[in-house]
Amino acid sequence: MSYEFYSVEKKGRIAWVWLNRPEKKNAMNPPAWTETIPIFRELDEDDEIRAVILAGKGACFSAGIDLPSMIPFFSELLEKQQYGGIKRKFFEKIVSLQEGISAMEQCRKPVIAAVHSYCIGGGLDVITACDIRLCTEDAVFSLREAAIGFVADVGVLQRIPTIVGQGNARELAYTAKDIDARRAKEIQLVNEVYKDYDSLLKAAETMALDIAANSPLAVQASKSVLKYGIGKSIEDSLKFNAAVSNYTIPSNDLIAAVEAFAQRKKPEFSGT
């Protein structure tokens, strides 16, 4: 399928999802929020794909929300009488944007965000819904919404505290300031920093290949357990973990691993 904001490439067991509006610095217009749903649903269902890399074409990952194109989408804001019916429609549109961001999180396959240069506002929403974040030395991050007069409402305020901690999350949200790659790594927003765009993409691909070489059953089950555990008690998460193990073991992947160990060779996993 072809998309207006994104492009998708499949290379073996890895899928590359590109923010592909370089002429607008990948500023997020309405398709940026909706196209993720069919894209990540299709990648979720494709058994050949074991890991996904999300990256941006052009000068930066994303300059954030494209306000001029989003204002018509939120036409309810222009209504003089902000009564119940208008507010309900506006609420439903916010929920639809939330669903678009959650698509990366809900995909069973691990998603690696490869960020270069600016990752502002909506771009930060996107990468916090990914599993792992990498960036270039020139990367700049900002939770920008407070500086333009509204609360971030599509997922970053829910997800970023679990990544960087409450204090750092609140500092980013309240100040709307930019942080550089060094600070991003310091607060664990990103796992690693790379010299330039090419080395970033190479590192992301290497990590994706490492993931793809493992049992997809085990990797996807791990993502499910880690996602479920956020905000839950250890007891609740352990019970869920036991249930996930119960339906993933035994498997052909486990048998392949045992046989490969006995033969001192690398296992080939089928995902069954």
N, C-alpha and C positions, 0 to 999 in steps of 0.2 A: 504493500500500500504506500501511497505517497501522502506526505503531510505538509502542512503550510509552515509550521514553525520548526519541526524536527525532521531529521533524516535518520534512517536506521540502516546499519550495515551488519551483516552476519558473517563472521569469519571463523569457520570451524565451530568450536564450542563457546565462542565469545560473541556477544552482540555489542556493537557500538551505537549508542544513541547520542546524536549530535544536536545541540541547540544550534539551529541553522538559519539565523536571521542576522548575518554578520553586518549587513549594511545599516542595521539599527542597534549594533552592539548587543545583539540577542536580548534586547528589551522585551519584556513579556507582555504580549498582546493576548486577546481572548483564546486563540488556538493553543498558546503555550500552556494553558491550564487544563484544557479539555483533551488534547491529543495524547497526553500521557496515559489516559485510561485504556484506550484500545492498544496502544503500543506495549505497555507493560503486561496487559492481559495476554496478548499474543505471545510475548516472550516467556511468560509464566507457563503457558500451555505447550511451548515448543521444547520437547524432551532433548533435543540436540544442544540447546543452549544451557550452559551451566553457570555463566557469570556475565554481568552486564557492566559496561563502562559508560558513564555519562560525562560528556565533555562538550566544549563550545567551539564553534568555528569562528574564525576572525580574530579581532583584536582583544576580546575578553570573554570570560565565561558568560556573564550577564550583567548588564547595567541596571537591572531591576525592573520594576513595573513600567510599562509604557502607558503613562497616565492619559495622554490624548486618545489612545485607542480604547482604553478601559472605561473612560467616562460614559460613552454611549452604551456600553454593556450594562453599566449601573445607572440606567436612565431614571430609576426610582428616586435617586438623589436629587433630581431636578424638579420633582413634584413639589408644589407649594404646600400642599396639605399632606403631611406625613402621618396618615392614619393607618389603621390596622392592616388593611389589604395591601397597601404599598410596602409597609414594613415587612409583611410576610414574604412578599416577592423578593425583597432585598435580602432577607435572611436566607431564603432558598438559594440565591445566587452565591452567597458566601459559602454555603455548604457545598455547592457544586465545585467551587474552587478548592475547598479543602479536600474533596475527593480526588481531584486531579493531582494534588501534592502527595496524598497518601498512596497513590498508585505504586510509587517506587518502594515504599515500605511494605505494601501488601504483596508485592511480587515475591514468589518463593526463592528466586535466584538472587544471590548477593549482588548489590549494586555499588560500584566504586565511582565516586565523583572525582573527576580530574579537573581541577580549577586553575585557570590562569588569569592573571590580571584581575579585573573587577568582578566581585561576586556580591552584589548589592541587593538589599531588600528581598524581593521575590526569589532571587538567585539563592539567597541564604535559606529561604524556606525549602527550596528544592534539595539542596545538598544535605540538610539536616534530616531529610527523609531517606537518605541513602545509608548504606551500611558502613562505608569507609570513605574518608575524604583525604585526598592528596592535593598538593598545590605547588605552584612555581614560586620562586623567590620574590617575584613582583606582584604576588597576589594581594588583594585588598578586600577585606570583608566588612560589611556594615549591616546592622539591624536598623534600618533607616527610618522606619515608619513614624516614630515619634517626632522626627524632624520635619515631617510633612503633614502632621496633624491628625493621624489616626493610629489605632492600635493594630499591630500585626495580628491577623485573625485566621490564617490558613495553616497554622501548625508549628511555626518556629518557636513560639513561646511555650508550647507543650514539649517540644523535642530537645531544644538546645540545653535546658537545664540538666538533662540526663547525659549530655555529652561534655559540657564544660563546667557543670556545677551551678548552683543557684546564685552565688555571688557574682561570678563572671557573667552569667546570663542576664542578671538584673542590671549590671553595669552597661552591657551592650544595649539592652532595651531602653534604658533611661537616658543614656547620653547620646545614642544614635551615632557614636563616633566610628571612624574607620580604625581597623586594626590591620597590621601587616602580617606577613607570613610567619615571621619569628614569633610574634605574640600569639598567633593562631595555633602554632605548634605548642607553645608554652602552656596554653589552657586546654590543649588536647582537642581543639576543634578539627585539626588535621593530624593525620598519622605521621606524615613525612613531607619535607619540602625539597623541591628539585630546582636545578639551576635554570632551566628554560622549558619551553613548551614541548620540544621534541623529547627531552629526557623525561618529562612528566608523563607523556603518552606511552613511552617505552616502559616506564616503571609500572604504570597502570595495567598495561598489557601483561607484563611479567606476573604481577600479582593475580590477575584474572586467570592466567594459565595455571598458576599454582593452585588456585581454587578449583579450576576445572579438572585438574588431575586427581582430585580426591573424590570420594564417593558422593555423588549428588544427593543420595538419600540422607547421608549423615550431615552434609553441609546445609541442606534445606531444613532438616530437623533442628539443627543448631540455631538457625535463624529464627525458626518458629519459637523455640524455647526462650531465646534471648529477648525476642520481641514481647512474648507473653509476660516475662518476668518484670518488665518495667512497671513500677507502681504497685507490684504485688508483694505479699509477704513471701519470705523464703519457703514457708510451709506450702503455700498455694503453688508456688512455682515448682517445687519439688514434685508435687503430685502430678502437675501437668507434664513435667519432664519424664516421670515414670510412664505416663500414658503414651507419650511420644515414642519412648524407647520400646514400649510394648508392641506398637504397630510397625516399627521399623526393623525389629530384630525377631527372627533371623532374616537374612537377605542374601541374594546372590553376591552383592557387594562384599558382605562379611566373609562369605566363603572364598571369594576371589582374594581377599586380603590375607586370609589364613594360608591358602595355597601358595600365594606369592611369597609370603614370609618363609614358608618351609623350603621353597625353591630359591630363596635369596634373589628375588627379582622384583621389579616394580609391578604392582597390581594394575590390571585394566578393569575399571569399574563400568558396569552397564547401567547402573541406576535402578536396578530391580532387586 
